[in-house]
Amino acid sequence: MSDFYSSQELGQLAQRGVQILLPEQTAIRRDVNLQQLESGAVLHPGTRLQGQSTRVRTGAEIGPGGFVVLEDSVIGPGATVGAQGPVSLRQSWVGPQTILGMGVAEEAVFLGREHAGAPPTTGVGFRIRKGSLYEEGACSGQHTDTKMTLLMPWVTLGSNINFCDVLLTGGTGDLPGQFSEVGSGTIHFNFTTRGDKATASLLGNVCEGVFLRSERLFIGGNCSLLGPLLAEFGAFSAAGVRLPRQLASGLNLGTAHLSGHKNYDPRCFPNLRWIVSTQLQFFGELVALFHWYDQVRVRIAIDTFGESLYRQGQYIVQRNLEERIAQLQLLTELVAENQSHSERVLPETKLKDQRAWLQGWAQRKEQLQSYAFIPNLAPEMLLRELVDAEGTYTRRIQQLSPATVEVGQQWLEGITKPFFAGELG
């Protein structure tokens, strides 16, 4: 027996309302449960489905603009995959009304578009790698590359962008001037000369950002973001500049690209305090987002698919948490390996930081690994208002009363703070 269903077997799906336009040019492996292809789904010629987890919901359209390969991926109702060319998805979830243009995604989650007028989720040439989460209305232009990156509602990336190890939030809507935005040609530099990536950048924050009332952020085009970077809500930047360390609310002019030479010793970590403080703050915000999914999103989902989709979003947050622990472990090992050299060349104030971090790492790591076990339960008034509210997810969030938002924010801040308290011990 062939590994693929025959054209005759696929033709029988029409009786259930599944449209396979050319069965002889459609390949579905037998590990796909045909019952997971729902009435109203449309498969264009050149579609290939494989994997036991693959599912195509009603109204989804696969491959109108080119060949599509789905492997262990779930396509939500009304979504379009391959709107502008070939697409390959592996172990990814695509939410309602999502529009994916042309590109590849692996271990990624898209929560979808909330109305027909929203821009397409991705354009041509997207590469969305493991650990990427696009929340409601988040989108990117042409030739964007993300990995271990979380874009909260309406965040928009331009074209020719490389964003790895970033959390970006901020904004109040999806109209121009309301959402956080990154200009074309911008890169987040997340890899150090030492080989570690304890460089994740926090643009905005979760505790305020999830309530969709914060000022937007704007990063100008052709900028170089040097991780780790912290940006306040309301931060804007000029185009074509280097942006290190911190962005305050208002216009940040950055620095020009430097030239010349200076002494540099890759075996030393004179900025360890800054690196550790930013990474622990980033981690704490991720923990807050993890519990926002676990205790809020999942409990207010409108149907079982929405609940499953949110669980997948939570899993992406979990992947990012595990990545941060791994990168801090690598950083700690590098500091330890070079400690004897540092003792000879660094001033005592810097050495105290390194000794404190090395001495406290085992206990700190144990604390970080406990991120899922938080005794702080979501406030009942928050859940009650969200359950009673009507409309899309973002609409329900924005209907919350100011008093409830304040209580919810305090709950999330109570989750984050223990993870970056003490920092170096």
Secondary structure, DSSP 4 states (H G I P E B T S, - for coil): --SB--HHHHHGGGGGT-EES-GGG-EEBTTS-GGGB-TT-EE-TTEEEESTT-EE-TT-EE-SSS-EEEES-EE-TT-EE-SSS-EEEES-EE-TT-EE-EEEEESEEE---SSTTSPPS--EEEEE-TTEEE-TT-EE-SSEEEEEEEE-TT-EE-SSEEEEEEEE--BS-SSTTTB-EE-TT-EEE---TTS-----EEES-HHHHTTT-SPP-EE-TT-EEEEEEEE-TTEEE-SS-EEEEEE-SEEE--BPPP-S-----TT--TTHHHHHHHHHHHHHHHHHHHHHIIIIIHHH-SSHHHHHHHHHHHHHHHHHHHHHHHHHHHHHHHHHHTHHHHHHHS-HHHHHHHHHHHHHHHHHHHHHTTTT----PPPHHHHHHHHH--SSHHHHHHTS-HHHHHHHHHHHHHHHHHHHSSTT-
